Amino acid sequence: MVPSGCASAGGAQAKYAYRSADTAATGANIQAVGKESRDFESYEIDGAQVSADGGDLWSGGEVDLPLKKEAPAREEASPAPPPPPAPGFAAQAPATPSTRQTEAPAEQAPASTPAHAKDKQADSGTVSVIRAPMLVYTGRVQMAVYEVRNSLGEVETLARALGGFLAKRDDHSITIRVPASRFDEAMRRIEKLGDMISRDVQVEDVTEEFNDVEIRLKNARAVRDRLEQLLSKATKVEESIQIERELERVALTIERLEGRMKFLKDRATFSTITVTFQPRSAAELGKRPFNLPVPWLYGLGLGRLLSL
């Protein structure tokens, strides 16, 4: 039986046109199993199941077909074999393969998702944590000021205000440590204290050295743990003494590497600034000669006296 009609939208009845070679089948009660006419899997004529692809049926008159509810597609894991065809009709064809073929990809979709995710990971590359470079900033400034002592005090106060501290101080110079994030700000504010004579800034990248020390420290700790295990299992005095000596050597190596890592971290965390002050008058006299308004004053030695 080849369907020529379709199910009514949302209704329980469907129109179906048919003609049977057996006139006795005309007007028989035909029930369609499926959601829509194109999805009908089988038809029941007077209690006998027939195929939608029956070769002995043609399109013809119309009858009302009550639609039967179909179980969810996921629950139909293995459909039951169809009953034998009615006498005089063609054998029942397999249930509509189009429905099962349509549902198969939906059931396989979750299995394909991980492969798709792997493709995305392959395209994007391996995600790794990249450490920011460890940079050590060092600044040196030489300035001319009127009051050296007051300027030294201002630099020390500035260091504490920026979250730093005093490292060294004498009569004409001062060394401070400030957070690396505020190094530029500290340099700008120091340069406003007087006339800048010279300025030098150096940047050192210690990232590679820090990573190398970190790896060596990790290996040294692993060796220490292994030696401690061997020491606990040692049965001879000579073995215990030898292992203890090796443990002492490894402990010194670990201590040295830990100290180096701490030193590098400290240098990268706090920048160093050294400021040297000299009196402004002496600086100005050293940089440019005096121009006396009257030439004969040079004969009196006034220019030489002013340059002393």
N, C-alpha and C positions, 0 to 999 in steps of 0.2 A: 504494500500500500504506500503510495507516494503522496505525502501531504501537499495539498494545494491551497489551503487556508492558513490562518494563524490564530493564536489565542487572543482573546479580547484583553485589552490592557487592564491589568489588575483584577480581572474577573475570574470567576470559577468555571465559566463555560467558554468553549471555543468552537468556532465554526470549522468544519472539515468537509471537503468535497470528495466523494468517492463513487466508484461504480464497481460492482463485483461481477465476475463471470458467472457466479452462482446467484441467480435471481433471488433465491431464498434468503440470501444475506442482506438484500436491500432493506434498509430501514432497521437493521439490527442495532442493538445497543452497543455503541463503540465507545470505549473509555480510553483516553490518552494518558500515558504516564510521562510527565515532564512539566517543565515550567512554561515553555512556549511550544508552538507547533513545530518549530524547527529543531527543538530539543526532544521531541517525543521519541522514546526508546521502544515502546511496544504499544499495541492496541489490543483491546479485548472485545471480541465479537461474540455475543451470547456465551460469555464465560470462557471462550478459547482465546489464547494469546496468539497474535499474529505479528509479523514484522512490518516495520515501516517501509522496508524495501521489498515487500512481497511482489512477485512478478505477475500475479493474477488479478491485481486490483488496479483500477484506473481512477483518474479524477472524474468526478461526476456530480451527483447531487450533494446537497449540504445537510448536515445534521449537527446537533448541539453535542459537544464533547465536554463532559465534566472533567476539570483538571484535577489531578491528584498531587498532593504535596510531595515534594522530593526531599529525601534526607540530605543533610549537608554533605558537600563533596568530600570533606576530609574524613568523614566517618565511613565512606565507601572505599575501604582499603582493598577489598577483594569482592567484587559483585558476584552474586549467586548465578549459577548457569541458568539460561533461559529454559522455560518448559518446552516440550515438543510442540511443533506447529499443528494447527488445526487441519483436519483432513481436507484435501482439495486445494490447500494453499502452499506456497513455497516455504521451504525451511527458513526458520528465523535467522536473520543475519546478526552478527555481533552487535552488541549495544553500541550506540553512537560513539565512534572513536573520537570524533571532534571534541566532545565534552571532556573526555579523559586526557586528550592531548593538550587541551587548553589548560587543564588544572595541573598537569605534571610540572611545568615550569614554575608555577606558584609554590609547589611543595619543595622544589629544588632550590628556590631562591635563597633561603637561609644558608644552604651549603655553599652557594657561590659568594656570599658576602665576605667570608674571611679571605678568600682569594683576592677579591676586589680590594679589601683593606691592605693586603700584602703588597698589591701593585702600587697603592698610594704611598706606602712606606718606602717602597723601592724608588719611586719617583722623587719623593722628598728627601731621601737619604737618611742616614742614621742620625738620630738626635743625640747630641752630646753636649755636655756642659762645658762651656768655654770660659776659662778664668780670665778676668780682666788683667791687663798688664800691670805689673808692680813697678811704679816709677818713683825714683828718689829725686826730689828737688832740692837744690842747694843754691842759695843766693848770697852774694857779697856786694856790699854797697859802701862807698866811701863818700862822705859828705862834709861840707864846711858849714859850721853853725856858729852863732854868737856865744851860746852857753852850752858847753860840752856836757857838763854834769846834768843839767836839766834835760838835755836831749837823750842822754842815756836812760834817765828815769822814764821819759815818755815811751821809749821803745820797750822797756820792761813792762810798763802798764799796758801797752798795746798787745803784747804777747799774751798776757793773762786775759785780756778782754776777748781775744779771739779763741780762747780755749787752749792756749799753749803754756809754756813755762820758760823760765830763765835757765840757760845752760852754762853761760860763762859771762863774766863782766870784769873789766879793769878800768883804768882811768880814762882811756880814749876809745875803747871798743866794747862791744857787747854781742853775745851770741844767744839767739833765742830759738825755740822750737815751736812751730805752729802746725795745726792740722794741715795736711796736704791740700784739702779742699779749699783752704783759705790762704794759700800761699800768695796768689796774685793780689788779693786784697791787702795782705800785710805789706807787700812790696810797694804798692801804690801809696799807702798811708805813710810809710817810712820816708818815701821820696819827697813828701810834702813838709818834712821837718826842717829842711834847709836847702842849700845849693848842692846838687849832686855832682860830684867830681868823676866818679866811675861807678859802673854797675855791671855785674856779671852774674848770669844765671846758668846753671848746669843741670841737665836732666840725665839720669842714669836708669836704664831698664835692667832690673834684677830679676825679671820673671824666669828666665832660663835657669839662673843659678838657684833660685828658690825651688823650682820644680825638681832639679837635680838633687838638692839636699833632702827634699821631702821623700824622694824615692829611696835614697840611700838610708834614710832614717827608718823607713818602713821595712827594708830588708834587714837592717841591723836588729830591729825588734823581733822579727821572725826568727833570726838566728838565736837570739837570747831565749826565746820561748822553747826552741828546740833543745838548746843546751840544758835548760832547766828540766826538761823531760828526761834527758839522758842522765842527768845527775841523780834524779829520783830513782832511776833503775840501775845505777852503777852498783856493783857488788864488790869491787876491789878498791883499796885505798888509793893506789896509783891512778886509777881511772878518775876517781873523785877529785883528786888534787889537780889533775890535768884539766878537767872540765871546769873547775872553779877558777883556774887561771884564765882560761879562755873566756869565761863569763865576765871576769873583771876587765879584760881587754875590750870586750864588746860593750860593757857598761860605759866605759870611758868614751868609746866612739859615739854611743847614743847621746851621752851628755854633751859632747862637742857639737854634734849635729843639731841637737835641740837649741843650743846656744846660738848657733849660726842662723837658724830659722827665726829665732826671736829677734836677733839683731836686724835681719833683713826686713821683718815685719815692722819693727820700730822705725827704721829709716824711711820706709814707704808710707807709714801712717803719719809721721810728723816730719815736716820739712825743716831744714836748718837755714837760718839767716844770720849772717855776721855783718854788723854795721860798725864802721870805723869813723869817728868824728875828729875833726881838727878845727881850730878856731877859724872863723870866717875871715878875719883881717889878714892872717898869715896866708891863707889860701889865695885871697885876692891879690896880695902883693907878689906872690909867687907866679901868678898867672899873667899879669899885665903891668907894665911900668906906669909910673905916675907922669902925667903931663902938667908941668908947672906953667902957670899963666904968664910969668915974666921970665924970659930966657936967662937974665943975669942971676936969678936965684940958684941956677945950677952951679954958678961959681962959688956960692956960699956953702955948697955941699948939702943943701936941703934935701935934694933927691936921694942922696946916699943915706941921710939920717932917717928918712921915711921908710926906706927899704930895710932897715935893721929890724 
